[in-house]
Amino acid sequence: NGHNITGLSINRGSYDLGLFGVIGESGSVQDLTLRNVDVVGTSNKFTGALAGKNRGSISNVDIELGSVKGNYNGYGSTSARVLGGAVGRNDGDLSDVHTSVSVSTSYNYGGGHHVGGIVGRSGAGASLSNLTSDGDVSGHNNVGGLIATAEGDINGTGWYSEGSVSGQNNVGGLVGRVSGKV
């Protein structure tokens, strides 16, 4: 907590990919800046610069400059599809998180689903406050400037996104696809 990391570079395949693979329910990351990131997931289900999955608490995190990419191949596979600038899959609390990285994925035979500027996929009941992004986001299905897919009801305040967002299906400036109330 209270640290700066410059030049984070990850290029690999694993189930949960990021600086932290998984932040557990009792885990907490706060007051952290990641600068000049280069994260490439090649066969991952959940990919983010900070964490593949978050079940704990993340607050006051800045991810500046660089990119988070998914190079996914896998027709019909449920793997290799959830990508976020900060977190691939979120089932915890995020507050005061800012990204200014580009987030993109190739779409080869079923890849490129759930691509978000901050979160790829957020579970029901997640608490999401003060999320901001000014990076560009591109994917195929379920693409959002902040959150690609929100499952169930989520609580959110203080959101904005200023980057360009592009995709084919379920594309939104803030959230690409919502399954409940936001």
ZAMARGU-4260 file (C-alpha; in steps of 0.2 Angstrom, whole numbers, plus 5000, padded with zeros to 4 digits):
<rodrens>
0) 5000/5000/5000 | 5006/5017/4996 | 5018/5011/4982 | 5022/5015/4964 | 5027/5001/4951
5) 5033/5006/4934 | 5036/4995/4919 | 5025/4980/4924 | 5026/4968/4910 | 5017/4951/4910
10) 5014/4940/4894 | 5008/4923/4898 | 4994/4911/4899 | 4986/4907/4916 | 4969/4906/4923
15) 4969/4922/4933 | 4982/4935/4926 | 4988/4951/4934 | 5000/4959/4946 | 4990/4948/4958
20) 4981/4933/4951 | 4967/4933/4964 | 4964/4946/4978 | 4954/4935/4991 | 4939/4940/5002
25) 4950/4947/5016 | 4963/4955/5004 | 4965/4973/5002 | 4975/4984/4990 | 4975/5003/4992
30) 4986/5018/4988 | 4994/5010/4973 | 5000/5017/4956 | 5005/5006/4941 | 5013/5015/4927
35) 5018/5010/4910 | 5010/4993/4910 | 5011/4980/4897 | 5000/4965/4901 | 4996/4952/4888
40) 4985/4937/4892 | 4986/4923/4879 | 4975/4909/4886 | 4967/4917/4902 | 4950/4917/4908
45) 4952/4933/4919 | 4965/4946/4915 | 4968/4963/4922 | 4983/4974/4926 | 4980/4974/4944
50) 4971/4957/4946 | 4964/4943/4937 | 4950/4942/4950 | 4945/4953/4965 | 4935/4946/4979
55) 4942/4959/4992 | 4944/4978/4992 | 4953/4989/4980 | 4954/5008/4984 | 4964/5023/4978
60) 4972/5014/4963 | 4979/5022/4947 | 4984/5013/4932 | 4993/5025/4920 | 5000/5023/4903
65) 5002/5007/4893 | 4990/4993/4888 | 4981/4977/4893 | 4978/4965/4879 | 4970/4948/4876
70) 4977/4938/4862 | 4964/4924/4863 | 4960/4909/4852 | 4948/4896/4856 | 4932/4892/4847
75) 4918/4889/4859 | 4929/4890/4874 | 4923/4898/4890 | 4941/4902/4894 | 4951/4917/4888
80) 4937/4930/4887 | 4936/4942/4902 | 4948/4957/4901 | 4948/4973/4911 | 4961/4988/4913
85) 4962/4985/4932 | 4952/4968/4935 | 4946/4954/4925 | 4932/4948/4936 | 4926/4958/4951
90) 4916/4951/4966 | 4922/4963/4979 | 4923/4982/4982 | 4931/4995/4970 | 4933/5013/4975
95) 4943/5027/4968 | 4950/5017/4954 | 4957/5026/4938 | 4964/5019/4922 | 4972/5028/4907
100) 4977/5012/4898 | 4971/5005/4882 | 4962/4989/4884 | 4959/4978/4868 | 4957/4960/4862
105) 4958/4950/4846 | 4943/4941/4841 | 4948/4924/4835 | 4935/4910/4836 | 4925/4915/4851
110) 4937/4927/4860 | 4935/4945/4864 | 4920/4944/4876 | 4918/4955/4892 | 4931/4969/4888
115) 4930/4984/4900 | 4941/4999/4904 | 4942/4995/4922 | 4932/4978/4925 | 4928/4964/4912
120) 4914/4956/4922 | 4907/4962/4939 | 4896/4950/4950 | 4880/4954/4958 | 4881/4965/4973
125) 4898/4972/4970 | 4901/4990/4976 | 4909/5001/4963 | 4912/5019/4967 | 4922/5033/4959
130) 4928/5023/4944 | 4935/5034/4930 | 4944/5029/4914 | 4951/5039/4899 | 4959/5024/4890
135) 4952/5017/4873 | 4943/5000/4874 | 4940/4988/4860 | 4933/4970/4859 | 4919/4961/4851
140) 4905/4957/4863 | 4900/4966/4879 | 4912/4980/4878 | 4911/4995/4891 | 4921/5011/4894
145) 4921/5006/4913 | 4913/4989/4915 | 4910/4976/4901 | 4897/4965/4909 | 4887/4969/4926
150) 4879/4953/4932 | 4864/4957/4943 | 4862/4973/4953 | 4877/4983/4956 | 4879/4999/4966
155) 4889/5013/4958 | 4892/5031/4960 | 4904/5044/4953 | 4908/5035/4936 | 4914/5043/4920
160) 4923/5037/4905 | 4931/5048/4891 | 4940/5035/4880 | 4933/5028/4864 | 4924/5012/4865
165) 4921/5000/4850 | 4915/4983/4847 | 4901/4973/4838 | 4888/4968/4851 | 4882/4976/4868
170) 4894/4991/4868 | 4892/5005/4880 | 4901/5021/4885 | 4900/5015/4904 | 4893/4997/4904
175) 4892/4986/4889 | 4879/4973/4896 | 4868/4974/4912 | 4859/4959/4919 | 4851/4969/4933
180) 4849/4987/4940 | 4864/4999/4940
</rodrens>
